[in-house]
């Protein structure tokens, strides 16, 4: 199969939903504010996530769902307290006599670089396992901008990953299917973000975390 974007594959499969998607559930999570289609109710695991510069450890959760040799995961990392955490670190650093870059507030570096850092981690892990990275591309879901990756493992299984940042939360999606299986399109195209009331958000123009929020579309 030639390597093309999730959206192009979705268009090809739109007319006939593949059998592997039958019986899937619509999973909405109002703790981490996302909704996605999964083959089964996911397991949930709390994690600690090291930020790029190694000065902060953030809370997160991993949601895993498996069926028929297919594996799907959503990792959500909460960056919402990062600014406060960095301000406190800088305060303590200066009180201890530190100065210059050692005590520089790198909140903006960590926040704006979160998607790139997560993308690098996925790429690096794939290369270390001997997987082949076949594409890195721009992505967006409901106009929230992000990245997408395509990888092929040594056993022929396909991995598609996408990374987004919304409302100061980092979302890392990974879908793995066995060799010669349809790509995990239903999983990725169903991904969306929820508001405080549990309603799905779709913007009227591209959303970039940290910039003024666009109006919501219909």
C-alpha positions in Angstrom: 0.0 0.0 0.0 1.3 3.4 -0.9 1.8 5.8 2.0 -0.8 8.5 2.1 -2.5 10.6 4.7 -5.2 9.4 7.1 -7.6 11.7 5.4 -7.0 10.3 2.0 -7.4 6.7 3.2 -10.6 7.7 5.0 -12.0 9.0 1.7 -11.3 5.8 0.0 -13.0 3.8 2.8 -15.9 6.1 3.3 -18.3 4.3 0.9 -17.9 0.9 2.6 -16.9 0.8 6.3 -14.6 -2.2 6.8 -15.8 -5.2 8.8 -13.1 -4.6 11.5 -15.0 -1.6 12.6 -18.2 -3.4 13.3 -19.1 -3.6 17.0 -16.9 -0.7 18.0 -18.0 1.7 20.7 -18.1 5.4 20.9 -16.0 6.3 23.9 -16.3 9.7 25.4 -14.0 10.7 28.3 -15.0 13.8 30.3 -12.0 13.6 32.5 -9.5 14.2 29.7 -12.0 15.8 27.3 -11.9 13.6 24.3 -14.0 11.2 22.3 -13.0 8.4 20.0 -14.2 5.1 18.5 -12.6 2.0 20.0 -13.0 -1.8 19.6 -13.6 -2.2 23.3 -13.8 -0.3 26.6 -10.2 0.8 27.3 -8.1 0.0 30.3 -6.7 3.1 32.1 -3.2 3.6 33.5 -1.8 6.7 35.4 1.6 7.8 34.2 4.3 10.4 34.9 5.5 12.2 31.8 9.0 13.9 31.6 8.9 17.1 29.7 11.5 17.9 27.0 14.0 19.8 29.1 13.7 17.3 32.1 12.8 19.9 34.7 9.2 19.0 35.2 7.2 15.7 35.5 3.6 16.0 34.5 0.6 13.7 35.3 -1.0 11.7 32.5 -3.1 8.7 31.6 -2.9 6.0 29.0 -6.0 4.4 27.6 -5.5 1.1 25.9 -8.0 -1.0 23.8 -7.2 -4.2 22.0 -9.1 -6.6 19.7 -8.1 -9.3 17.2 -4.4 -8.4 17.1 -5.1 -4.7 16.8 -3.9 -2.3 19.5 -5.1 1.3 20.1 -3.9 3.8 22.7 -4.5 7.4 23.7 -2.0 9.0 26.0 -3.1 12.3 27.5 -0.7 14.5 29.4 -1.9 17.5 31.4 0.2 20.6 30.8 -2.3 22.9 32.5 -0.3 23.5 35.7 3.1 23.8 33.9 3.3 27.6 34.0 2.7 27.6 37.8 5.2 24.8 38.3 7.9 26.6 36.2 7.3 29.8 38.1 7.9 28.0 41.4 11.0 26.2 40.1 12.5 29.6 38.9 11.7 31.2 42.3 13.4 28.3 44.2 16.4 28.4 41.8 17.0 32.1 42.3 16.5 31.8 46.1 19.3 29.1 46.0 21.7 31.5 44.3 21.2 30.3 40.7 21.2 32.7 37.8 21.2 33.0 34.0 20.0 30.1 31.9 19.9 27.8 34.9 17.0 29.7 36.4 15.4 30.7 33.1 11.6 30.1 32.9 11.2 27.6 30.0 7.4 27.3 30.3 6.8 28.6 26.7 9.5 26.3 25.3 8.0 23.3 26.9 4.4 24.2 26.0 5.0 25.2 22.4 7.4 22.3 21.8 5.2 19.6 23.3 3.9 18.2 20.0 7.4 18.2 18.4 8.9 16.5 21.4 6.2 13.8 21.5 6.7 13.3 17.7 10.4 12.9 18.2 9.9 10.3 21.0 7.7 8.2 18.7 10.2 8.4 15.9 13.1 7.6 18.1 11.4 4.6 19.6 10.5 3.3 16.2 14.0 3.6 14.9 15.5 2.0 17.9 13.1 -1.0 17.3 14.2 -1.2 13.7 10.9 -0.1 12.4 10.7 1.8 9.1 9.3 5.4 9.3 7.5 5.9 6.0 5.9 9.3 6.5 5.7 12.3 8.8 2.9 14.8 7.9 0.7 17.7 9.1 -2.6 16.6 10.6 -5.7 18.1 12.1 -8.9 16.8 13.6 -11.9 19.1 14.0 -9.4 21.8 12.9 -7.1 21.2 15.9 -3.6 21.1 14.3 -1.1 18.3 14.9 1.3 15.8 13.4 0.8 12.3 12.1 3.4 9.5 11.6 3.3 6.2 9.6 5.6 3.3 10.5 6.0 -0.3 9.5 7.4 -2.8 12.1 9.7 -5.7 11.3 6.8 -8.1 11.4 4.9 -6.1 8.8 2.4 -4.6 11.2 1.5 -1.0 10.5 1.5 1.8 13.0 -0.1 5.2 12.6 0.2 7.8 15.2 -1.1 11.3 15.6 -0.3 14.0 18.2 -2.4 17.1 19.2 -2.3 19.8 21.8 -5.7 21.1 22.9 -6.5 23.3 26.0 -3.1 22.6 27.4 -3.4 18.8 27.1 -1.2 16.7 24.9 -2.9 13.8 23.1 -0.9 11.0 21.6 -2.8 8.4 19.5 -1.3 5.2 18.3 -3.0 2.5 16.3 -1.3 -0.8 15.3 -2.8 -3.4 13.0 -1.3 -6.7 11.8 0.4 -7.1 8.4 -1.9 -6.9 5.4 -4.8 -5.4 7.5 -6.7 -2.3 6.6 -5.2 0.8 8.2 -6.6 2.0 11.5 -8.6 4.8 9.9 -11.8 4.5 12.0 -9.8 5.1 15.2 -8.1 8.3 13.9 -10.9 9.9 12.0 -13.3 9.5 15.0 -11.0 11.4 17.4 -12.4 14.7 18.7 -12.3 17.0 21.7 -15.0 17.7 24.3 -15.9 20.8 26.2 -16.8 21.0 29.9 -20.3 19.8 29.1 -19.1 16.8 27.2 -20.1 18.2 23.8 -17.8 17.7 20.8 -15.9 20.8 19.7 -15.3 21.8 16.1 -13.7 25.1 15.3 -14.4 27.4 12.3 -10.7 27.9 11.6 -7.5 26.1 12.6 -6.8 25.9 16.3 -3.2 26.1 17.7 -2.8 25.7 21.4 -1.6 28.9 23.1 -2.9 31.2 20.3 -6.2 33.0 20.4 -9.0 30.4 20.2 -11.0 30.5 17.0 -14.8 30.6 17.1 -16.6 27.2 17.2 -18.2 26.0 13.9 -21.4 24.2 13.4 
